Amino acid sequence: MTFLAIDIGNTRLKWAQYSAPHPGAALLHHGAVFLETIDDLADNEWRTLPAPGSMLGCVVAGEGVKRRVEEQLELWDIEPRWVVSGAQACGVTNSYDHPSRLGVDRWVALIGARHRVLAQGPARPALVVMVGTAVTVDALDASGRFLGGLILPGFGLMLRALEMGTAGLKAPTGEAVDFPTNTSDALMSGGADAIAGAVERMYRKLLAKTGEKPALLMTGGAAVKLAPITDLPFETVDTLIFEGLLQMQAHRLAL
């Protein structure tokens, strides 16, 4: 039975259909739509998909958006199931002061990252960077304990804040370069370096705390903008949240 994974962010809904509800299953279909168009999923993107046997999703966009997606899921006879952040799941321990308040996308990505690292070799720390509307930089130790993380504005939020608060500055179409010589490049480079600096600083903190070089995993729609400028070795994993959802679904079925 196929499995449908759904990630509803602040700007877009991403979905992926897998051949089975377990890690390593073949990716059959996938796509992404802006939240403004999710009411057309059943008539468009999902109309020709084979009926999934189960689904699991994470949503940060709010209850209203979740209900709209559930209406689209009525295309099939499946029960909508949504992840809620908790104190522990799939070998990952949540050290947030209030575990249920950790963003569910961060929680699922941490689970995906933990198991991706374990699949590649011995357990080691990991730094999980999601670059979207907001940027999160989350630290895992080698035992799978989430130590904590950063939240900062993404590229778009930074640039819009400058545009709104500074006379004469407009959202740029520039590039991130080492020594910007025009305003568009200066704005884009400033945002990129701010995010890269946060990542590199957290990397050094995690290295100092654990005594071991962390795996650096980057995901999110805007990760491609950050990748060229960080000096650290990293892996870009577009499917990290889906991998976490597969782990959680397989764990549930095994109980």
C-alpha positions in Angstrom: 0.0 0.0 0.0 1.4 3.4 -1.0 2.1 6.1 1.6 1.4 9.9 1.2 3.7 12.3 3.1 2.7 15.9 3.4 4.7 18.9 4.7 2.7 22.1 5.0 5.0 25.1 5.6 4.3 28.8 5.9 4.4 29.3 2.1 4.0 26.0 0.3 2.6 22.5 0.7 5.0 19.8 -0.3 3.9 16.2 -0.8 5.4 12.9 -1.8 3.9 9.5 -2.5 6.1 6.4 -1.6 5.6 2.8 -2.6 5.3 1.7 1.1 5.2 3.3 4.5 8.7 2.6 5.6 12.2 4.1 5.1 13.9 3.3 1.8 10.6 2.9 0.0 10.6 4.1 -3.6 9.5 7.7 -4.3 6.7 7.4 -6.8 5.3 10.9 -7.2 6.0 14.3 -5.6 5.1 18.0 -6.0 4.7 21.3 -4.3 2.1 24.1 -4.5 1.7 27.5 -2.9 -0.9 27.6 -0.1 -3.1 29.9 -2.1 -3.8 27.0 -4.5 -4.3 24.0 -2.1 -8.1 24.0 -2.7 -7.4 22.6 -6.2 -5.2 19.7 -5.2 -7.9 17.0 -5.6 -8.8 18.3 -9.1 -5.3 18.8 -10.3 -2.1 17.4 -8.8 -3.7 14.6 -6.8 -6.4 13.6 -9.3 -4.4 11.0 -11.2 -2.5 9.5 -8.2 -3.1 6.0 -7.2 -5.1 5.9 -3.9 -2.7 5.9 -0.9 -3.2 3.4 1.8 -2.2 5.8 4.5 -0.9 9.3 5.0 1.0 11.3 7.6 1.8 15.0 7.6 3.2 17.9 9.5 1.7 21.4 9.4 2.9 24.8 10.7 0.5 26.9 8.7 -2.3 26.7 11.2 -5.6 24.9 11.7 -7.4 26.6 8.9 -4.9 25.4 6.3 -4.9 21.9 7.8 -8.7 21.7 7.4 -8.6 22.8 3.8 -6.0 20.1 3.1 -8.2 17.5 4.8 -11.0 18.4 2.5 -8.8 17.7 -0.5 -7.8 14.3 1.1 -11.5 13.3 0.9 -10.6 12.3 -2.6 -9.5 9.0 -1.0 -10.7 6.8 1.8 -7.8 7.5 4.2 -7.7 8.9 7.7 -5.7 12.2 7.9 -3.0 11.9 10.5 -0.8 14.8 11.7 2.4 14.8 13.7 2.5 16.5 17.1 5.8 17.3 18.7 6.6 15.3 21.8 9.2 14.4 24.3 10.6 11.5 22.4 10.1 9.6 19.1 12.1 7.3 16.9 15.2 7.5 18.9 15.2 11.3 19.2 14.8 13.0 22.6 13.4 16.5 22.7 15.1 18.9 25.2 12.9 21.9 24.4 11.6 23.5 27.7 8.1 22.7 26.5 8.5 19.8 24.0 5.1 20.3 22.4 6.0 23.8 21.4 8.8 22.8 19.2 7.8 23.5 15.6 6.6 20.2 14.2 8.5 20.6 11.0 11.7 20.9 13.0 10.8 17.9 15.1 10.2 15.7 12.0 13.3 17.0 10.3 15.4 16.1 13.3 14.1 12.5 13.2 14.8 12.3 9.5 18.3 13.6 10.1 19.1 11.2 13.0 18.3 8.2 10.9 20.0 9.5 7.8 23.2 9.9 9.8 22.9 6.4 11.4 22.4 4.9 7.9 25.7 6.4 6.8 27.9 5.1 9.6 28.5 5.4 13.4 26.4 7.7 15.4 27.6 11.3 15.4 26.2 14.8 16.1 24.2 16.6 13.5 23.3 20.1 12.6 20.0 20.4 10.8 19.4 23.6 8.8 16.0 24.3 7.2 16.0 27.4 4.9 12.5 28.6 4.1 10.3 31.5 5.1 12.2 31.3 8.4 15.6 29.6 9.0 16.1 27.1 11.8 19.5 25.7 12.9 19.0 22.7 15.2 21.6 20.7 17.0 21.5 16.9 17.8 24.2 15.1 19.8 25.4 11.7 19.0 22.9 10.0 21.2 20.0 11.6 19.3 19.2 14.3 21.9 18.0 17.6 20.5 20.1 20.2 22.4 18.4 23.3 21.0 18.4 25.5 18.0 18.1 28.9 16.4 15.3 30.6 14.6 16.0 33.6 12.3 14.4 35.3 9.3 14.8 33.8 5.9 16.0 35.7 2.9 12.6 37.1 2.0 11.8 38.3 5.5 15.1 40.0 5.9 14.9 41.8 2.6 11.3 42.9 3.1 12.2 44.2 6.5 14.9 46.3 5.0 12.6 47.5 2.2 9.9 48.6 4.7 12.3 50.2 7.2 14.8 51.9 5.0 14.1 54.7 2.5 15.3 54.0 -1.1 16.1 50.3 -0.6 14.1 47.8 -2.7 14.0 44.0 -2.6 17.0 43.1 -4.8 17.5 40.8 -7.7 21.2 40.6 -6.9 23.7 37.9 -6.1 25.6 36.8 -3.0 29.2 37.8 -3.7 32.3 38.3 -1.5 32.7 42.1 -2.0 29.4 43.6 -3.3 29.7 46.8 -5.3 26.1 47.5 -5.9 23.0 47.8 -3.6 21.2 44.7 -4.9 24.3 42.5 -4.4 24.9 44.1 -1.0 21.4 43.3 0.2 21.5 39.7 -1.0 25.0 39.1 0.3 24.2 40.6 3.7 21.2 38.3 4.1 23.2 35.2 2.9 26.2 36.0 5.1 23.9 36.5 8.1 22.4 33.1 7.7 25.7 31.4 6.9 27.2 33.0 9.9 24.5 31.7 12.2 25.0 28.2 10.8 28.8 28.3 11.1 28.6 29.7 14.7 26.2 26.9 15.8 28.5 24.4 14.1 31.4 25.5 16.2 29.3 25.4 19.4 28.2 21.9 18.7 31.7 20.8 17.8 33.0 22.3 21.1 30.2 20.7 23.1 30.4 17.2 21.7 34.1 17.0 20.7 33.1 15.6 17.3 32.6 17.1 13.9 28.8 17.2 13.2 27.2 16.2 10.1 25.6 19.3 8.5 22.3 18.7 6.7 20.5 21.4 4.8 17.0 21.4 3.5 14.2 23.7 2.5 13.1 25.6 -0.6 15.8 28.3 -0.2 18.7 26.0 0.8 20.1 26.4 -2.7 20.8 30.1 -2.0 22.9 29.2 1.1 24.7 26.2 -0.2 27.3 28.1 -2.3 28.6 30.3 0.5 29.1 28.2 3.6 32.7 27.0 4.2 31.5 23.8 5.9 31.1 20.4 4.4 27.4 19.7 4.1 24.7 17.5 2.5 21.6 19.0 0.9 18.6 16.7 1.5 15.4 17.9 -0.1 13.4 15.0 1.3 14.5 15.3 5.0 11.0 16.0 6.4 9.6 13.2 4.2 12.2 10.8 5.6 11.2 11.8 9.1 7.6 11.1 8.3 8.5 7.7 6.9 10.4 6.8 10.1 7.4 7.9 12.2 4.9 6.0 10.2 7.0 2.8 10.2 7.5 3.1 14.0 3.7 3.5 14.5 2.9 0.5 12.4 5.5 -1.6 14.3 3.9 -1.0 17.6 
